[in-house]
Amino acid sequence: MKRINSMTTAFIFQWKGPPKIALNPFVVIHYTTEPSVFLTPLQPMDRRRFLFLLLATAGCRRGELQQQGNPVMDEENSILGSDPNKILLRYRFHKGEELRWNVQHTLKMKNIIGGIEENIETRSRSAKIWKTLDVDAQGAATFEYHVEGIDMHQAQTGYDDVVYNSRRDTIIPPEFTNLEGKIGVPLAHIKIEPQGKTTKKPLREYDGRISENRIVIPLPDEPVSIGSSWSEPKQIDLPQPNQTVKKIKIRTEFSLEQINSGLATVKFATVPLTPLTPQEETQLIENFSLGTMELDLDAGHFIRQQATIDKFVVGFQGASDSIRYLCRMTECCCGRRACEICNPEGSLESPAPSH
């Protein structure tokens, strides 16, 4: 196995036989599979807050909306519609607000190939900034995205550990060269619509650990009620050894599990719909995450995410070859002093310049 460049988009394992397997140690888990949402019974006050705070129009109070210049929904298109037990879920952002997402990522991977065991461990901390540049009349927000700072550690069997902290270090290790000139500068403009549709315009090339985290999930077209569910399908083109491409269908399922103290907890899980061979499952292993996201009803957007990928695959190369893949990611932008994610020991603010 060759030395990993952990800041490329994938681990590249080289061995004899059919296709190389690409795995990404520093990938930010993007929730690009199917969602479903289950609503548990709400207390009257929580329900009123939920109805009021998840509107793309920023509120139910007609006078307030007119004062802010936002469109007012008529009776036919109100969030309650004809069924008072249903609600319309939409995001709400404000021009000038800045979301500082603090991200912690760990990966442990053990590969046994041809009887040889290889262990890889990575961990990283980063601060990712989403600044709202504008919000149009339809509630679509345009963000400027950049990485404020990053702290990384990589260990691999047979090699010296590699570490880098953008706040402390002025020299970037060769393994992390694609960080050069990418910290503390705008990387992309990203437009997010009230229903979660996202459009990205890159300002410079970037990938790996500095890729943007996903701060929204798709929301259903119609109002939903307690127990409702929805999903997001996706198709992945997977290259085959014979130079063809196999289309793999996956889906992320979401469920709104509870609403407590102004926070709505959404569960998600990604599942394959196309039958996979062990080789294909290994190549796509990063896509199959599950976890939770917390929606702040006052803020109108998610403030915390936790995701896990825990997979064990046998027979992807030889009959006894195996891979054990355990990845955990936690992101938070609550900003509370007591939050162990937003305020860990050692700040990532004011990163040192890259040379």
Contacts in CASP RR format, 6 or more apart in sequence:
PFRMAT RR
TARGET T0000
AUTHOR 0000-0000-0000
METHOD contacts of the structure
MODEL  1
MKRINSMTTAFIFQWKGPPKIALNPFVVIHYTTEPSVFLTPLQPMDRRRF
LFLLLATAGCRRGELQQQGNPVMDEENSILGSDPNKILLRYRFHKGEELR
WNVQHTLKMKNIIGGIEENIETRSRSAKIWKTLDVDAQGAATFEYHVEGI
DMHQAQTGYDDVVYNSRRDTIIPPEFTNLEGKIGVPLAHIKIEPQGKTTK
KPLREYDGRISENRIVIPLPDEPVSIGSSWSEPKQIDLPQPNQTVKKIKI
RTEFSLEQINSGLATVKFATVPLTPLTPQEETQLIENFSLGTMELDLDAG
HFIRQQATIDKFVVGFQGASDSIRYLCRMTECCCGRRACEICNPEGSLES
PAPSH
1 13 0 8 1.000
1 14 0 8 1.000
1 15 0 8 1.000
1 111 0 8 1.000
1 113 0 8 1.000
1 118 0 8 1.000
2 12 0 8 1.000
2 13 0 8 1.000
2 14 0 8 1.000
3 156 0 8 1.000
3 159 0 8 1.000
3 175 0 8 1.000
4 11 0 8 1.000
4 12 0 8 1.000
4 25 0 8 1.000
4 120 0 8 1.000
4 154 0 8 1.000
4 156 0 8 1.000
4 175 0 8 1.000
5 12 0 8 1.000
5 174 0 8 1.000
5 175 0 8 1.000
5 177 0 8 1.000
6 25 0 8 1.000
6 26 0 8 1.000
6 122 0 8 1.000
6 152 0 8 1.000
6 154 0 8 1.000
6 162 0 8 1.000
6 175 0 8 1.000
6 176 0 8 1.000
6 209 0 8 1.000
7 26 0 8 1.000
7 175 0 8 1.000
7 176 0 8 1.000
7 177 0 8 1.000
7 178 0 8 1.000
7 179 0 8 1.000
7 207 0 8 1.000
7 208 0 8 1.000
7 209 0 8 1.000
8 178 0 8 1.000
8 207 0 8 1.000
8 208 0 8 1.000
9 22 0 8 1.000
9 24 0 8 1.000
9 27 0 8 1.000
9 207 0 8 1.000
9 208 0 8 1.000
10 22 0 8 1.000
10 23 0 8 1.000
10 24 0 8 1.000
11 21 0 8 1.000
11 22 0 8 1.000
11 23 0 8 1.000
11 24 0 8 1.000
11 25 0 8 1.000
11 109 0 8 1.000
11 120 0 8 1.000
12 20 0 8 1.000
12 22 0 8 1.000
13 20 0 8 1.000
13 21 0 8 1.000
13 23 0 8 1.000
13 111 0 8 1.000
13 113 0 8 1.000
14 20 0 8 1.000
15 113 0 8 1.000
15 317 0 8 1.000
17 317 0 8 1.000
18 241 0 8 1.000
18 279 0 8 1.000
18 317 0 8 1.000
19 239 0 8 1.000
19 240 0 8 1.000
19 241 0 8 1.000
19 279 0 8 1.000
19 283 0 8 1.000
21 279 0 8 1.000
21 282 0 8 1.000
21 283 0 8 1.000
21 316 0 8 1.000
21 323 0 8 1.000
22 283 0 8 1.000
23 109 0 8 1.000
23 282 0 8 1.000
23 285 0 8 1.000
23 286 0 8 1.000
23 325 0 8 1.000
24 208 0 8 1.000
24 286 0 8 1.000
25 107 0 8 1.000
25 109 0 8 1.000
25 120 0 8 1.000
25 122 0 8 1.000
25 154 0 8 1.000
26 105 0 8 1.000
26 107 0 8 1.000
26 122 0 8 1.000
26 124 0 8 1.000
26 152 0 8 1.000
26 208 0 8 1.000
26 209 0 8 1.000
27 208 0 8 1.000
27 209 0 8 1.000
27 211 0 8 1.000
27 286 0 8 1.000
28 103 0 8 1.000
28 105 0 8 1.000
28 208 0 8 1.000
28 209 0 8 1.000
28 211 0 8 1.000
28 212 0 8 1.000
28 213 0 8 1.000
28 214 0 8 1.000
28 329 0 8 1.000
29 286 0 8 1.000
29 289 0 8 1.000
29 307 0 8 1.000
29 309 0 8 1.000
29 327 0 8 1.000
29 329 0 8 1.000
30 213 0 8 1.000
30 214 0 8 1.000
31 214 0 8 1.000
31 217 0 8 1.000
31 232 0 8 1.000
31 252 0 8 1.000
31 268 0 8 1.000
31 270 0 8 1.000
31 289 0 8 1.000
31 307 0 8 1.000
32 214 0 8 1.000
32 232 0 8 1.000
32 234 0 8 1.000
32 250 0 8 1.000
32 252 0 8 1.000
32 270 0 8 1.000
32 287 0 8 1.000
33 232 0 8 1.000
33 234 0 8 1.000
33 250 0 8 1.000
33 251 0 8 1.000
33 252 0 8 1.000
33 253 0 8 1.000
33 268 0 8 1.000
33 269 0 8 1.000
33 270 0 8 1.000
33 271 0 8 1.000
33 287 0 8 1.000
33 288 0 8 1.000
33 289 0 8 1.000
34 231 0 8 1.000
34 232 0 8 1.000
34 233 0 8 1.000
34 234 0 8 1.000
34 250 0 8 1.000
34 251 0 8 1.000
34 252 0 8 1.000
34 253 0 8 1.000
34 254 0 8 1.000
34 270 0 8 1.000
34 271 0 8 1.000
35 217 0 8 1.000
35 218 0 8 1.000
35 229 0 8 1.000
35 230 0 8 1.000
35 231 0 8 1.000
35 232 0 8 1.000
35 252 0 8 1.000
35 253 0 8 1.000
35 254 0 8 1.000
35 255 0 8 1.000
35 266 0 8 1.000
35 268 0 8 1.000
36 229 0 8 1.000
36 230 0 8 1.000
36 231 0 8 1.000
36 253 0 8 1.000
36 254 0 8 1.000
36 255 0 8 1.000
37 220 0 8 1.000
37 224 0 8 1.000
37 227 0 8 1.000
37 228 0 8 1.000
37 229 0 8 1.000
37 230 0 8 1.000
37 254 0 8 1.000
37 255 0 8 1.000
37 256 0 8 1.000
37 266 0 8 1.000
38 226 0 8 1.000
38 227 0 8 1.000
38 228 0 8 1.000
38 229 0 8 1.000
38 255 0 8 1.000
38 256 0 8 1.000
38 257 0 8 1.000
39 224 0 8 1.000
39 225 0 8 1.000
39 226 0 8 1.000
39 227 0 8 1.000
39 228 0 8 1.000
39 256 0 8 1.000
39 259 0 8 1.000
40 226 0 8 1.000
40 256 0 8 1.000
40 257 0 8 1.000
40 258 0 8 1.000
40 259 0 8 1.000
41 226 0 8 1.000
42 50 0 8 1.000
42 226 0 8 1.000
42 259 0 8 1.000
46 259 0 8 1.000
46 260 0 8 1.000
46 262 0 8 1.000
49 262 0 8 1.000
49 297 0 8 1.000
49 298 0 8 1.000
50 87 0 8 1.000
50 259 0 8 1.000
50 264 0 8 1.000
50 297 0 8 1.000
51 60 0 8 1.000
51 79 0 8 1.000
51 80 0 8 1.000
51 87 0 8 1.000
52 59 0 8 1.000
52 60 0 8 1.000
53 59 0 8 1.000
53 92 0 8 1.000
53 297 0 8 1.000
53 298 0 8 1.000
53 300 0 8 1.000
54 79 0 8 1.000
54 87 0 8 1.000
54 88 0 8 1.000
54 89 0 8 1.000
54 90 0 8 1.000
54 91 0 8 1.000
54 92 0 8 1.000
54 295 0 8 1.000
54 297 0 8 1.000
54 300 0 8 1.000
55 79 0 8 1.000
55 88 0 8 1.000
55 90 0 8 1.000
55 92 0 8 1.000
56 90 0 8 1.000
56 91 0 8 1.000
56 92 0 8 1.000
56 138 0 8 1.000
56 139 0 8 1.000
56 194 0 8 1.000
56 195 0 8 1.000
57 65 0 8 1.000
57 70 0 8 1.000
57 71 0 8 1.000
57 72 0 8 1.000
57 73 0 8 1.000
58 64 0 8 1.000
58 65 0 8 1.000
58 68 0 8 1.000
58 70 0 8 1.000
58 92 0 8 1.000
59 65 0 8 1.000
60 79 0 8 1.000
62 72 0 8 1.000
63 72 0 8 1.000
65 71 0 8 1.000
65 72 0 8 1.000
66 72 0 8 1.000
70 137 0 8 1.000
71 137 0 8 1.000
71 138 0 8 1.000
73 79 0 8 1.000
75 81 0 8 1.000
79 87 0 8 1.000
79 88 0 8 1.000
79 223 0 8 1.000
80 86 0 8 1.000
80 87 0 8 1.000
80 223 0 8 1.000
81 223 0 8 1.000
83 223 0 8 1.000
83 225 0 8 1.000
85 225 0 8 1.000
85 226 0 8 1.000
86 222 0 8 1.000
86 223 0 8 1.000
86 224 0 8 1.000
86 225 0 8 1.000
87 223 0 8 1.000
87 224 0 8 1.000
87 225 0 8 1.000
88 222 0 8 1.000
88 223 0 8 1.000
88 224 0 8 1.000
89 219 0 8 1.000
89 220 0 8 1.000
89 224 0 8 1.000
90 194 0 8 1.000
90 195 0 8 1.000
90 219 0 8 1.000
91 141 0 8 1.000
91 192 0 8 1.000
91 193 0 8 1.000
91 194 0 8 1.000
91 195 0 8 1.000
91 196 0 8 1.000
91 216 0 8 1.000
91 219 0 8 1.000
91 300 0 8 1.000
91 301 0 8 1.000
92 139 0 8 1.000
92 194 0 8 1.000
92 300 0 8 1.000
92 301 0 8 1.000
93 132 0 8 1.000
93 135 0 8 1.000
93 139 0 8 1.000
93 141 0 8 1.000
93 192 0 8 1.000
93 300 0 8 1.000
93 301 0 8 1.000
94 132 0 8 1.000
94 135 0 8 1.000
95 132 0 8 1.000
95 133 0 8 1.000
95 134 0 8 1.000
95 135 0 8 1.000
95 141 0 8 1.000
96 131 0 8 1.000
96 132 0 8 1.000
96 133 0 8 1.000
97 131 0 8 1.000
97 132 0 8 1.000
98 129 0 8 1.000
98 130 0 8 1.000
98 131 0 8 1.000
98 132 0 8 1.000
99 129 0 8 1.000
99 130 0 8 1.000
99 131 0 8 1.000
99 132 0 8 1.000
99 215 0 8 1.000
99 301 0 8 1.000
99 333 0 8 1.000
100 127 0 8 1.000
100 128 0 8 1.000
100 129 0 8 1.000
100 148 0 8 1.000
100 333 0 8 1.000
100 335 0 8 1.000
100 342 0 8 1.000
101 127 0 8 1.000
101 128 0 8 1.000
101 129 0 8 1.000
101 130 0 8 1.000
101 213 0 8 1.000
101 215 0 8 1.000
101 331 0 8 1.000
101 332 0 8 1.000
101 333 0 8 1.000
102 125 0 8 1.000
102 126 0 8 1.000
102 127 0 8 1.000
102 128 0 8 1.000
102 331 0 8 1.000
102 332 0 8 1.000
102 333 0 8 1.000
102 341 0 8 1.000
102 342 0 8 1.000
102 344 0 8 1.000
102 348 0 8 1.000
103 124 0 8 1.000
103 125 0 8 1.000
103 126 0 8 1.000
103 127 0 8 1.000
103 128 0 8 1.000
103 213 0 8 1.000
103 329 0 8 1.000
103 330 0 8 1.000
103 331 0 8 1.000
104 123 0 8 1.000
104 124 0 8 1.000
104 125 0 8 1.000
104 329 0 8 1.000
104 330 0 8 1.000
104 331 0 8 1.000
104 341 0 8 1.000
104 344 0 8 1.000
105 122 0 8 1.000
105 123 0 8 1.000
105 124 0 8 1.000
105 125 0 8 1.000
105 126 0 8 1.000
105 209 0 8 1.000
105 327 0 8 1.000
105 328 0 8 1.000
105 329 0 8 1.000
106 121 0 8 1.000
106 122 0 8 1.000
106 123 0 8 1.000
106 327 0 8 1.000
106 328 0 8 1.000
106 329 0 8 1.000
107 120 0 8 1.000
107 121 0 8 1.000
107 122 0 8 1.000
107 123 0 8 1.000
107 325 0 8 1.000
107 326 0 8 1.000
107 327 0 8 1.000
107 328 0 8 1.000
108 119 0 8 1.000
108 120 0 8 1.000
108 121 0 8 1.000
108 324 0 8 1.000
108 326 0 8 1.000
108 327 0 8 1.000
109 119 0 8 1.000
109 120 0 8 1.000
109 121 0 8 1.000
109 323 0 8 1.000
109 324 0 8 1.000
109 325 0 8 1.000
109 326 0 8 1.000
110 117 0 8 1.000
110 118 0 8 1.000
110 119 0 8 1.000
110 120 0 8 1.000
110 323 0 8 1.000
110 324 0 8 1.000
111 117 0 8 1.000
111 118 0 8 1.000
111 119 0 8 1.000
111 120 0 8 1.000
111 321 0 8 1.000
111 322 0 8 1.000
111 323 0 8 1.000
111 324 0 8 1.000
112 118 0 8 1.000
112 320 0 8 1.000
112 321 0 8 1.000
112 322 0 8 1.000
112 323 0 8 1.000
113 317 0 8 1.000
113 321 0 8 1.000
114 317 0 8 1.000
114 318 0 8 1.000
114 320 0 8 1.000
114 321 0 8 1.000
115 320 0 8 1.000
115 321 0 8 1.000
117 157 0 8 1.000
118 156 0 8 1.000
118 157 0 8 1.000
119 155 0 8 1.000
119 156 0 8 1.000
119 157 0 8 1.000
120 154 0 8 1.000
120 155 0 8 1.000
120 156 0 8 1.000
120 157 0 8 1.000
121 154 0 8 1.000
121 155 0 8 1.000
121 156 0 8 1.000
122 152 0 8 1.000
122 153 0 8 1.000
122 154 0 8 1.000
122 155 0 8 1.000
123 152 0 8 1.000
123 153 0 8 1.000
124 150 0 8 1.000
124 151 0 8 1.000
124 152 0 8 1.000
124 153 0 8 1.000
124 209 0 8 1.000
125 150 0 8 1.000
125 151 0 8 1.000
125 152 0 8 1.000
125 344 0 8 1.000
125 348 0 8 1.000
126 147 0 8 1.000
126 148 0 8 1.000
126 149 0 8 1.000
126 150 0 8 1.000
126 151 0 8 1.000
126 209 0 8 1.000
126 210 0 8 1.000
126 348 0 8 1.000
127 147 0 8 1.000
127 148 0 8 1.000
127 149 0 8 1.000
127 150 0 8 1.000
127 348 0 8 1.000
127 349 0 8 1.000
128 145 0 8 1.000
128 146 0 8 1.000
128 147 0 8 1.000
128 148 0 8 1.000
128 212 0 8 1.000
128 213 0 8 1.000
129 145 0 8 1.000
129 146 0 8 1.000
129 147 0 8 1.000
129 148 0 8 1.000
130 143 0 8 1.000
130 144 0 8 1.000
130 145 0 8 1.000
130 190 0 8 1.000
130 212 0 8 1.000
130 215 0 8 1.000
131 143 0 8 1.000
131 144 0 8 1.000
131 145 0 8 1.000
132 141 0 8 1.000
132 142 0 8 1.000
132 143 0 8 1.000
133 142 0 8 1.000
133 143 0 8 1.000
133 144 0 8 1.000
133 189 0 8 1.000
134 141 0 8 1.000
134 142 0 8 1.000
135 141 0 8 1.000
135 142 0 8 1.000
136 142 0 8 1.000
138 193 0 8 1.000
138 194 0 8 1.000
139 193 0 8 1.000
139 194 0 8 1.000
140 191 0 8 1.000
140 192 0 8 1.000
140 193 0 8 1.000
140 194 0 8 1.000
141 191 0 8 1.000
141 192 0 8 1.000
142 189 0 8 1.000
142 190 0 8 1.000
142 191 0 8 1.000
143 189 0 8 1.000
143 190 0 8 1.000
143 191 0 8 1.000
143 192 0 8 1.000
144 186 0 8 1.000
144 188 0 8 1.000
144 189 0 8 1.000
145 186 0 8 1.000
145 187 0 8 1.000
145 188 0 8 1.000
145 189 0 8 1.000
145 190 0 8 1.000
145 212 0 8 1.000
146 184 0 8 1.000
146 185 0 8 1.000
146 186 0 8 1.000
146 187 0 8 1.000
147 182 0 8 1.000
147 183 0 8 1.000
147 184 0 8 1.000
147 187 0 8 1.000
147 210 0 8 1.000
148 183 0 8 1.000
148 184 0 8 1.000
148 348 0 8 1.000
148 349 0 8 1.000
148 351 0 8 1.000
149 166 0 8 1.000
149 167 0 8 1.000
149 183 0 8 1.000
149 184 0 8 1.000
149 348 0 8 1.000
149 349 0 8 1.000
149 351 0 8 1.000
150 164 0 8 1.000
150 165 0 8 1.000
150 166 0 8 1.000
150 179 0 8 1.000
150 183 0 8 1.000
150 209 0 8 1.000
150 210 0 8 1.000
150 348 0 8 1.000
150 351 0 8 1.000
151 164 0 8 1.000
151 165 0 8 1.000
151 166 0 8 1.000
151 167 0 8 1.000
151 348 0 8 1.000
152 162 0 8 1.000
152 163 0 8 1.000
152 164 0 8 1.000
152 165 0 8 1.000
152 176 0 8 1.000
152 209 0 8 1.000
153 161 0 8 1.000
153 162 0 8 1.000
153 163 0 8 1.000
154 161 0 8 1.000
154 162 0 8 1.000
154 163 0 8 1.000
154 175 0 8 1.000
155 161 0 8 1.000
162 173 0 8 1.000
162 175 0 8 1.000
162 176 0 8 1.000
163 173 0 8 1.000
164 172 0 8 1.000
164 173 0 8 1.000
164 176 0 8 1.000
164 179 0 8 1.000
166 179 0 8 1.000
166 183 0 8 1.000
166 348 0 8 1.000
166 351 0 8 1.000
166 352 0 8 1.000
166 354 0 8 1.000
167 347 0 8 1.000
167 348 0 8 1.000
167 349 0 8 1.000
167 350 0 8 1.000
167 351 0 8 1.000
167 352 0 8 1.000
168 352 0 8 1.000
169 352 0 8 1.000
170 352 0 8 1.000
170 353 0 8 1.000
170 354 0 8 1.000
170 355 0 8 1.000
171 355 0 8 1.000
172 179 0 8 1.000
172 180 0 8 1.000
172 354 0 8 1.000
172 355 0 8 1.000
178 206 0 8 1.000
178 207 0 8 1.000
178 208 0 8 1.000
179 209 0 8 1.000
179 210 0 8 1.000
179 354 0 8 1.000
180 354 0 8 1.000
181 354 0 8 1.000
182 204 0 8 1.000
182 206 0 8 1.000
182 210 0 8 1.000
182 354 0 8 1.000
183 210 0 8 1.000
183 351 0 8 1.000
183 354 0 8 1.000
184 351 0 8 1.000
185 204 0 8 1.000
186 203 0 8 1.000
187 202 0 8 1.000
187 203 0 8 1.000
187 204 0 8 1.000
187 206 0 8 1.000
187 210 0 8 1.000
187 212 0 8 1.000
188 200 0 8 1.000
188 201 0 8 1.000
188 202 0 8 1.000
188 203 0 8 1.000
188 206 0 8 1.000
188 212 0 8 1.000
189 200 0 8 1.000
189 201 0 8 1.000
189 203 0 8 1.000
190 198 0 8 1.000
190 199 0 8 1.000
190 200 0 8 1.000
190 201 0 8 1.000
190 212 0 8 1.000
191 198 0 8 1.000
191 199 0 8 1.000
191 200 0 8 1.000
191 201 0 8 1.000
192 198 0 8 1.000
192 215 0 8 1.000
192 216 0 8 1.000
194 219 0 8 1.000
195 218 0 8 1.000
195 219 0 8 1.000
195 221 0 8 1.000
196 216 0 8 1.000
196 217 0 8 1.000
196 218 0 8 1.000
196 219 0 8 1.000
197 218 0 8 1.000
198 214 0 8 1.000
198 216 0 8 1.000
200 212 0 8 1.000
213 305 0 8 1.000
213 331 0 8 1.000
215 301 0 8 1.000
215 302 0 8 1.000
216 301 0 8 1.000
216 302 0 8 1.000
217 232 0 8 1.000
217 252 0 8 1.000
217 254 0 8 1.000
217 266 0 8 1.000
217 268 0 8 1.000
217 293 0 8 1.000
217 302 0 8 1.000
218 230 0 8 1.000
218 232 0 8 1.000
219 230 0 8 1.000
220 228 0 8 1.000
220 230 0 8 1.000
224 230 0 8 1.000
229 253 0 8 1.000
229 254 0 8 1.000
229 255 0 8 1.000
230 254 0 8 1.000
231 251 0 8 1.000
231 252 0 8 1.000
231 253 0 8 1.000
231 254 0 8 1.000
232 251 0 8 1.000
232 252 0 8 1.000
232 254 0 8 1.000
233 249 0 8 1.000
233 250 0 8 1.000
233 251 0 8 1.000
233 273 0 8 1.000
234 249 0 8 1.000
234 250 0 8 1.000
234 251 0 8 1.000
234 252 0 8 1.000
235 247 0 8 1.000
235 248 0 8 1.000
235 249 0 8 1.000
235 250 0 8 1.000
236 247 0 8 1.000
236 248 0 8 1.000
236 249 0 8 1.000
236 250 0 8 1.000
236 284 0 8 1.000
236 287 0 8 1.000
237 245 0 8 1.000
237 246 0 8 1.000
237 247 0 8 1.000
237 248 0 8 1.000
238 245 0 8 1.000
238 246 0 8 1.000
238 247 0 8 1.000
238 248 0 8 1.000
238 280 0 8 1.000
238 283 0 8 1.000
238 284 0 8 1.000
239 245 0 8 1.000
240 246 0 8 1.000
246 274 0 8 1.000
246 280 0 8 1.000
247 274 0 8 1.000
248 272 0 8 1.000
248 274 0 8 1.000
248 276 0 8 1.000
248 280 0 8 1.000
248 284 0 8 1.000
249 272 0 8 1.000
249 273 0 8 1.000
249 274 0 8 1.000
250 270 0 8 1.000
250 271 0 8 1.000
250 272 0 8 1.000
250 273 0 8 1.000
250 274 0 8 1.000
250 284 0 8 1.000
250 287 0 8 1.000
250 288 0 8 1.000
251 270 0 8 1.000
251 271 0 8 1.000
251 273 0 8 1.000
252 268 0 8 1.000
252 269 0 8 1.000
252 270 0 8 1.000
252 271 0 8 1.000
253 268 0 8 1.000
253 269 0 8 1.000
253 270 0 8 1.000
253 271 0 8 1.000
254 266 0 8 1.000
254 267 0 8 1.000
254 268 0 8 1.000
255 266 0 8 1.000
255 267 0 8 1.000
255 268 0 8 1.000
256 264 0 8 1.000
256 265 0 8 1.000
256 266 0 8 1.000
256 267 0 8 1.000
257 265 0 8 1.000
257 266 0 8 1.000
257 267 0 8 1.000
257 292 0 8 1.000
258 264 0 8 1.000
258 265 0 8 1.000
259 265 0 8 1.000
259 297 0 8 1.000
262 296 0 8 1.000
262 297 0 8 1.000
262 298 0 8 1.000
263 294 0 8 1.000
263 295 0 8 1.000
263 296 0 8 1.000
263 297 0 8 1.000
263 303 0 8 1.000
264 294 0 8 1.000
264 295 0 8 1.000
264 297 0 8 1.000
265 292 0 8 1.000
265 293 0 8 1.000
265 294 0 8 1.000
265 295 0 8 1.000
266 292 0 8 1.000
266 293 0 8 1.000
266 294 0 8 1.000
266 295 0 8 1.000
266 302 0 8 1.000
267 290 0 8 1.000
267 291 0 8 1.000
267 292 0 8 1.000
268 289 0 8 1.000
268 290 0 8 1.000
268 291 0 8 1.000
268 292 0 8 1.000
268 293 0 8 1.000
268 307 0 8 1.000
269 289 0 8 1.000
269 290 0 8 1.000
269 291 0 8 1.000
270 287 0 8 1.000
270 288 0 8 1.000
270 289 0 8 1.000
270 290 0 8 1.000
271 288 0 8 1.000
272 281 0 8 1.000
272 284 0 8 1.000
272 288 0 8 1.000
276 284 0 8 1.000
277 316 0 8 1.000
278 313 0 8 1.000
278 314 0 8 1.000
278 315 0 8 1.000
278 316 0 8 1.000
279 316 0 8 1.000
279 317 0 8 1.000
281 311 0 8 1.000
281 313 0 8 1.000
281 316 0 8 1.000
282 313 0 8 1.000
282 316 0 8 1.000
282 323 0 8 1.000
285 309 0 8 1.000
285 311 0 8 1.000
285 313 0 8 1.000
285 323 0 8 1.000
285 325 0 8 1.000
286 309 0 8 1.000
286 327 0 8 1.000
288 309 0 8 1.000
288 311 0 8 1.000
289 307 0 8 1.000
289 308 0 8 1.000
289 309 0 8 1.000
289 327 0 8 1.000
290 307 0 8 1.000
290 308 0 8 1.000
290 309 0 8 1.000
291 305 0 8 1.000
291 306 0 8 1.000
291 307 0 8 1.000
291 308 0 8 1.000
292 305 0 8 1.000
292 306 0 8 1.000
293 302 0 8 1.000
293 304 0 8 1.000
293 305 0 8 1.000
293 306 0 8 1.000
294 302 0 8 1.000
294 303 0 8 1.000
294 304 0 8 1.000
294 305 0 8 1.000
295 301 0 8 1.000
295 302 0 8 1.000
295 303 0 8 1.000
296 302 0 8 1.000
296 303 0 8 1.000
296 334 0 8 1.000
303 332 0 8 1.000
303 333 0 8 1.000
303 334 0 8 1.000
304 330 0 8 1.000
304 331 0 8 1.000
304 332 0 8 1.000
304 333 0 8 1.000
304 334 0 8 1.000
304 341 0 8 1.000
305 329 0 8 1.000
305 330 0 8 1.000
305 331 0 8 1.000
305 332 0 8 1.000
306 328 0 8 1.000
306 329 0 8 1.000
306 330 0 8 1.000
306 331 0 8 1.000
307 328 0 8 1.000
307 329 0 8 1.000
307 330 0 8 1.000
308 326 0 8 1.000
308 327 0 8 1.000
308 328 0 8 1.000
308 329 0 8 1.000
309 325 0 8 1.000
309 326 0 8 1.000
309 327 0 8 1.000
310 325 0 8 1.000
310 326 0 8 1.000
310 327 0 8 1.000
311 323 0 8 1.000
311 324 0 8 1.000
311 325 0 8 1.000
311 326 0 8 1.000
312 322 0 8 1.000
312 323 0 8 1.000
312 324 0 8 1.000
312 325 0 8 1.000
313 322 0 8 1.000
313 323 0 8 1.000
313 325 0 8 1.000
314 320 0 8 1.000
314 321 0 8 1.000
314 322 0 8 1.000
315 321 0 8 1.000
315 322 0 8 1.000
316 322 0 8 1.000
316 323 0 8 1.000
330 341 0 8 1.000
331 341 0 8 1.000
332 339 0 8 1.000
332 341 0 8 1.000
332 342 0 8 1.000
333 342 0 8 1.000
334 342 0 8 1.000
335 342 0 8 1.000
335 343 0 8 1.000
336 342 0 8 1.000
336 343 0 8 1.000
337 343 0 8 1.000
END
